[in-house]
C-alpha cells in the first residue's frame, strides 16, 4: 500500500477506512460551518460582541476550540 493511500485515511494494515482524528483547533471558516453561521458572523461574535466567542491566538491566526464553542452555545440558551 502506498503512502498516498495511508494519508487518505486508509490504515495500511487493514482494508477499512480509519476515522479522521479529532481536531484540537478550528479555523474561523470551520467554526462558522459547525455553528451554521457565516464566517463574517463568527468574526462579529469574536470581536464586536460581549461576551465574545472564546478564541485562541495561534501565531497570527485566530482559532477556536470545539469544546469552547459547545460551552458558548450552552451559555447562549434562553428559557
MOFENRA-V854070 format. One record per helix or strand of 2 or more residues. SS is the DSSP state (@ for helix, = for strand). FROM is the first residue (numbers start at 1). TO is the last residue. If there is no record, write none. Layout:
SS/FROM/TO
SS/FROM/TO
This chain:
@/3/7
@/28/35
@/39/47
=/56/58
=/61/64
@/66/75
